[in-house]
Amino acid sequence: MTKQYDEFEQARRAANDMQNHVIDEFIAGRIDRRGLLRHGTAYGLSAALIGGALGAPRRARAAGKPDATIRVAITAPSTAINPVTAGDTGSLCMLQQTGEFLLFDTPDLHLQPALATAWSANPAGTVWTFKLRRGVKFHSGGTMTADDVVYSLARLADPKNGSNALSTFKGVLSPSGIVKQDDYTVVFHLDAPNGNFPYLVSSDNYNAIILPKGSDAATFEKTFDGTGPFKFDSYTPGRGASFVRNPDYWGKPALPARTEFGFYANQQSQILALQGGQVDLLQQIVVQGAQGLLNDPSVKIIKLRSSNHREVHMRCDMAPFTDKRVRQAVALTLNRPGIVQGLFRGLSDLGNDSPFAPVYPSTNKSVPQRAMNIAKAKHLLAAAGVKPGTQITLTTEQVQEIPDYAVLIQNAAAEIGLKINLKIETSSAYYGKATFGNSDWLDSQMGITDYGHRGVPNVFLTAPLESNGPWNAAHFKNKTYDSLVADYIATVDLQKQRVVSGKIERLLLDETPIIFAYFYDYLAASVPHMSGVQVSGLGQVFLQNATIA
């Protein structure tokens, strides 16, 4: 990175949301030089920022054949496409083909306006006001207003509806706190201060698409009624779906005339479809099982740093993990650079045993990285009185690289005299009813769980680690931790967030209820002559700018 570009990025951090939006629109090729100057001066951009934008590399709108049909292979949705309850990769990808969010979370974790054009908070971070875009039409014909936004998001925040988004909204937002101020203004009165709240109503929260007031979530897959650049054409459960360009879209018309999604049961069948010319794009690939694609010149790999990770929990209320020295010892046995290279061919960041992934701006990078230290691990075990040959059961699921990771942990623990027995199950058996007392995930002595990308660490900090967290498989209870997380979530200023995150990172390194060894890159694959595809670390696929040369 050049010094000039670095200074430009530093200056951008001091700009407000609307100023950064103008710069993003110029870099993305959606407005020209004249537009940058006109809008930039209107929004108070400094001469330095305008000059930096003019010198930044531009991502021109894809230059290929318009009106194409884009064929995509995705993981088959496991349930009905319901915007309230959908939670698997295939379903969330279907939601965003026609549905849109208040904000768009970019691959570099910056928020851009979408159905909302501006947003602001009171000084305490307890009240957030969103201005809505005018002239947006649903595919069914109605005009989007604040009534639709209140209805859509209140439905997600209501515990009575069994919403998948409650993991995000619980303790943050109640239905009564979502208020229409006027037809194009919605005010969110939060249950507690939250400096990252805009991310929770962005594309980062895949359930939060805005739908017409009164719409029935249970029948969504019959109409796919939304506001997006593509409209519903057909949907066949278990087989696939197709969409066509929306001629009444509020933004620039989509470049493809049509998109087609085929549902596949596994990665290998998707790879064969790409190699056989049956599809143009794979929603996601993982290194294990796709090694041949990574060096194939006839395939384009789309790579995105993310917060995708695996959590290795250790029951803090179950021997031998009641002593934190044992938990620390297990964490110290892992050769993290070796794991990243062996399982991901280097396409991953190292984890430091907290949810603060390197990709997050709020991560405090001054905290030392934990490294393998077998001698120290043995000393800790001896000090804790744990005898060689002590047996532990590690339970996990048959998903992607997780079984291989489990074997690596088993072998590493053997170096310090711990005998780990593996119990590898189907995902349905592992998660069970996903409630305490009814789930191998939440009840096991030790386990490995897959966690998908989020644009901010809030959910990772609360659900699996807070004393009363619904995903607290480690059964970790620490009042100091709970207080620090509340402070972090309430903080709006980035520099202050880093101060608090540093305290959280150090506390978790000491307590080690969960091992976060890596945060792996999100990978997709396409034919080499495809351009303009945008993916998210969650598995979303945005095709409005896609072309095939």
Backbone hydrogen bonds, N-H to C=O, Kabsch-Sander energy under -0.5 kcal/mol:
donor,donor_aa,acceptor,acceptor_aa,energy
6,D,2,T,-2.4
7,E,3,K,-2.4
8,F,4,Q,-2.0
9,E,5,Y,-2.4
10,Q,6,D,-2.2
11,A,7,E,-2.3
12,R,8,F,-1.9
13,R,9,E,-1.3
14,A,10,Q,-0.6
14,A,11,A,-0.9
15,A,11,A,-0.5
15,A,12,R,-1.1
20,N,16,N,-2.4
21,H,17,D,-2.0
22,V,18,M,-1.8
23,I,19,Q,-1.7
24,D,20,N,-2.8
25,E,21,H,-2.6
26,F,22,V,-1.8
27,I,23,I,-2.7
28,A,24,D,-2.4
29,G,26,F,-1.3
30,R,25,E,-2.3
31,I,25,E,-1.1
36,L,32,D,-2.4
37,L,33,R,-2.3
38,R,34,R,-2.6
39,H,35,G,-2.9
40,G,36,L,-2.5
41,T,37,L,-1.9
42,A,38,R,-1.5
43,Y,39,H,-2.0
44,G,41,T,-1.0
45,L,40,G,-3.3
50,I,46,S,-2.3
51,G,47,A,-2.5
52,G,48,A,-2.3
53,A,49,L,-2.4
54,L,50,I,-2.2
55,G,51,G,-1.2
56,A,52,G,-0.7
56,A,53,A,-0.8
59,R,27,I,-4.5
60,A,58,R,-1.1
64,G,62,A,-1.0
65,K,548,I,-1.1
67,D,255,L,-2.7
70,I,68,A,-0.6
70,I,258,R,-2.3
71,R,69,T,-0.5
72,V,70,I,-0.5
72,V,260,E,-3.2
73,A,281,L,-2.8
74,I,72,V,-0.5
74,I,262,G,-2.6
76,A,264,Y,-2.3
82,N,80,A,-1.5
86,A,82,N,-2.8
92,L,88,D,-2.4
93,C,89,T,-1.6
94,M,90,G,-1.5
95,L,91,S,-2.1
96,Q,92,L,-1.4
97,Q,94,M,-1.3
98,T,94,M,-0.6
98,T,95,L,-0.9
99,G,95,L,-2.0
102,L,201,V,-1.0
103,L,201,V,-0.8
104,F,112,Q,-2.8
106,T,104,F,-0.8
106,T,110,H,-2.8
109,L,106,T,-2.4
112,Q,104,F,-2.5
114,A,102,L,-1.6
114,A,116,A,-1.2
115,L,101,F,-2.1
116,A,102,L,-2.5
117,T,131,K,-2.6
118,A,131,K,-1.1
120,S,129,T,-1.8
122,N,127,V,-2.0
125,G,122,N,-1.9
128,W,188,F,-2.3
129,T,120,S,-2.9
130,F,186,V,-2.9
131,K,118,A,-2.6
132,L,184,Y,-2.6
133,R,115,L,-3.1
138,F,142,G,-3.3
139,H,226,G,-2.4
141,G,138,F,-2.0
144,M,136,V,-3.0
146,A,183,D,-2.3
148,D,145,T,-0.8
149,V,145,T,-1.3
150,V,146,A,-2.8
151,Y,147,D,-2.2
152,S,148,D,-2.5
153,L,149,V,-2.4
154,A,150,V,-2.3
155,R,151,Y,-1.7
156,L,152,S,-0.9
157,A,153,L,-1.8
158,D,154,A,-0.8
161,N,158,D,-1.9
162,G,159,P,-1.1
163,S,158,D,-0.6
164,N,84,V,-2.7
165,A,84,V,-0.6
166,L,163,S,-1.3
167,S,164,N,-1.0
168,T,165,A,-1.6
169,F,165,A,-2.4
170,K,166,L,-2.6
172,V,169,F,-2.7
173,L,169,F,-2.6
177,G,174,S,-1.7
178,I,175,P,-1.5
179,V,177,G,-0.7
179,V,187,V,-3.0
181,Q,179,V,-0.6
181,Q,185,T,-2.3
182,D,185,T,-1.3
185,T,182,D,-1.6
186,V,130,F,-2.3
187,V,179,V,-3.1
188,F,128,W,-3.3
189,H,177,G,-3.2
189,H,187,V,-0.6
190,L,126,T,-3.0
190,L,188,F,-0.8
191,D,172,V,-2.8
192,A,172,V,-0.6
194,N,125,G,-2.4
195,G,489,I,-3.5
196,N,489,I,-0.5
197,F,194,N,-0.9
199,Y,196,N,-1.6
200,L,196,N,-0.6
200,L,197,F,-1.8
201,V,197,F,-0.6
201,V,198,P,-1.0
202,S,199,Y,-1.2
203,S,103,L,-1.1
205,N,202,S,-2.0
206,Y,204,D,-0.9
208,A,205,N,-2.5
209,I,207,N,-0.9
210,I,100,E,-2.4
211,L,209,I,-0.5
215,S,212,P,-2.1
217,A,215,S,-0.7
219,T,216,D,-1.4
220,F,217,A,-1.4
222,K,219,T,-1.8
223,T,219,T,-0.5
223,T,220,F,-1.7
224,F,220,F,-3.7
227,T,98,T,-0.7
228,G,98,T,-2.9
230,F,97,Q,-0.5
231,K,244,V,-3.6
233,D,242,S,-2.0
234,S,242,S,-1.8
236,T,240,G,-3.1
239,R,236,T,-2.3
240,G,236,T,-2.0
241,A,261,F,-2.0
242,S,234,S,-2.5
243,F,259,T,-2.4
244,V,231,K,-2.3
245,R,257,A,-1.8
246,N,229,P,-2.9
249,Y,246,N,-1.3
255,L,544,Q,-3.1
257,A,68,A,-1.6
258,R,68,A,-1.6
259,T,243,F,-2.5
260,E,70,I,-3.0
261,F,241,A,-3.4
262,G,72,V,-3.0
262,G,260,E,-0.5
263,F,239,R,-2.6
264,Y,74,I,-2.5
270,Q,266,N,-1.2
271,I,267,Q,-2.6
272,L,268,Q,-2.2
273,A,269,S,-1.6
274,L,270,Q,-2.2
275,Q,271,I,-2.7
276,G,272,L,-1.8
277,G,274,L,-1.4
278,Q,273,A,-2.5
279,V,273,A,-1.1
280,D,71,R,-2.6
281,L,71,R,-1.5
282,L,525,A,-3.5
283,Q,73,A,-2.8
283,Q,281,L,-0.5
285,I,523,L,-2.5
289,G,287,V,-0.5
290,A,287,V,-2.0
293,L,290,A,-1.1
294,L,290,A,-1.1
295,N,291,Q,-0.6
296,D,293,L,-1.6
299,V,296,D,-1.8
300,K,526,S,-2.9
301,I,299,V,-0.6
302,I,300,K,-0.5
302,I,524,A,-2.9
303,K,301,I,-0.6
304,L,522,Y,-2.1
309,H,451,Y,-2.3
310,R,518,Y,-0.6
311,E,449,T,-2.7
312,V,310,R,-0.6
312,V,515,I,-2.0
313,H,311,E,-0.9
313,H,447,G,-1.5
314,M,513,P,-2.0
315,R,445,Q,-2.6
316,C,474,A,-3.1
318,M,315,R,-1.6
321,F,318,M,-1.6
323,D,320,P,-1.2
324,K,322,T,-0.6
326,V,323,D,-1.5
327,R,323,D,-1.1
328,Q,324,K,-2.7
329,A,325,R,-2.0
330,V,326,V,-2.1
331,A,327,R,-1.9
332,L,328,Q,-1.9
333,T,329,A,-0.6
333,T,330,V,-1.2
334,L,331,A,-1.0
336,R,334,L,-1.2
339,I,335,N,-2.2
340,V,336,R,-2.7
341,Q,337,P,-2.1
342,G,338,G,-3.0
343,L,339,I,-2.9
344,F,339,I,-0.5
344,F,340,V,-1.3
345,R,341,Q,-1.4
346,G,340,V,-2.0
347,L,344,F,-2.3
348,S,346,G,-1.9
349,D,519,F,-2.7
351,G,517,A,-2.5
353,D,516,F,-1.9
357,A,355,P,-1.6
360,Y,357,A,-1.7
363,T,360,Y,-1.2
365,K,363,T,-1.0
367,V,364,N,-1.2
373,N,332,L,-2.5
377,A,373,N,-2.2
378,K,374,I,-2.5
379,H,375,A,-2.0
380,L,376,K,-2.4
381,L,377,A,-2.2
382,A,378,K,-2.3
383,A,379,H,-2.5
384,A,380,L,-1.7
385,G,382,A,-1.3
386,V,381,L,-2.3
387,K,385,G,-0.5
389,G,417,G,-3.7
390,T,387,K,-1.6
392,I,419,K,-2.5
394,L,392,I,-0.6
394,L,421,N,-2.9
395,T,393,T,-0.6
395,T,446,M,-2.9
396,T,423,K,-2.5
397,E,448,I,-0.5
398,Q,425,E,-2.3
399,V,397,E,-1.7
402,I,399,V,-2.3
405,Y,401,E,-2.3
406,A,402,I,-2.6
407,V,403,P,-1.8
408,L,404,D,-2.0
409,I,405,Y,-2.3
410,Q,406,A,-2.4
411,N,407,V,-2.7
412,A,408,L,-2.4
413,A,409,I,-2.6
414,A,410,Q,-1.4
415,E,411,N,-0.7
415,E,412,A,-0.9
416,I,413,A,-1.5
417,G,414,A,-1.4
418,L,413,A,-2.1
419,K,390,T,-2.8
420,I,418,L,-0.7
421,N,392,I,-3.4
421,N,419,K,-0.6
423,K,394,L,-2.5
425,E,396,T,-2.9
425,E,423,K,-0.6
430,Y,426,T,-2.4
431,Y,427,S,-2.7
432,G,428,S,-1.9
433,K,438,N,-2.6
434,A,431,Y,-2.7
438,N,435,T,-2.4
440,D,429,A,-0.6
441,W,430,Y,-2.3
443,D,439,S,-1.9
444,S,440,D,-1.6
446,M,393,T,-0.8
447,G,313,H,-1.7
448,I,395,T,-1.2
449,T,311,E,-2.1
451,Y,309,H,-2.8
453,H,537,G,-0.7
461,L,457,P,-2.1
462,T,458,N,-1.7
463,A,459,V,-1.4
465,L,462,T,-0.7
466,E,462,T,-2.5
469,G,466,E,-2.2
471,W,463,A,-2.1
472,N,469,G,-1.5
473,A,471,W,-2.5
474,A,464,P,-0.5
475,H,472,N,-1.5
482,D,478,N,-2.3
483,S,479,K,-2.3
484,L,480,T,-2.3
485,V,481,Y,-2.6
486,A,482,D,-2.0
487,D,483,S,-2.0
488,Y,484,L,-2.7
489,I,485,V,-2.8
490,A,486,A,-1.7
491,T,487,D,-1.0
491,T,488,Y,-0.9
497,Q,493,D,-2.0
498,R,494,L,-2.1
499,V,495,Q,-1.3
500,V,496,K,-2.0
501,S,497,Q,-3.2
502,G,498,R,-1.9
503,K,499,V,-1.2
504,I,500,V,-2.2
505,E,501,S,-3.0
506,R,502,G,-2.2
507,L,503,K,-2.1
508,L,504,I,-2.5
509,L,505,E,-2.1
510,D,506,R,-1.7
511,E,507,L,-2.7
512,T,508,L,-3.1
515,I,312,V,-2.4
516,F,514,I,-0.6
517,A,515,I,-0.6
519,F,349,D,-2.2
520,Y,308,N,-1.1
521,D,347,L,-2.2
522,Y,304,L,-3.3
523,L,285,I,-0.6
524,A,302,I,-2.2
525,A,282,L,-1.2
526,S,300,K,-2.4
527,V,280,D,-2.1
530,M,527,V,-1.4
531,S,547,T,-2.3
534,Q,542,F,-2.0
536,S,540,Q,-1.7
539,G,536,S,-1.5
542,F,534,Q,-3.5
543,L,541,V,-0.6
546,A,543,L,-1.8
547,T,531,S,-2.4
548,I,65,K,-0.9
549,A,529,H,-2.7
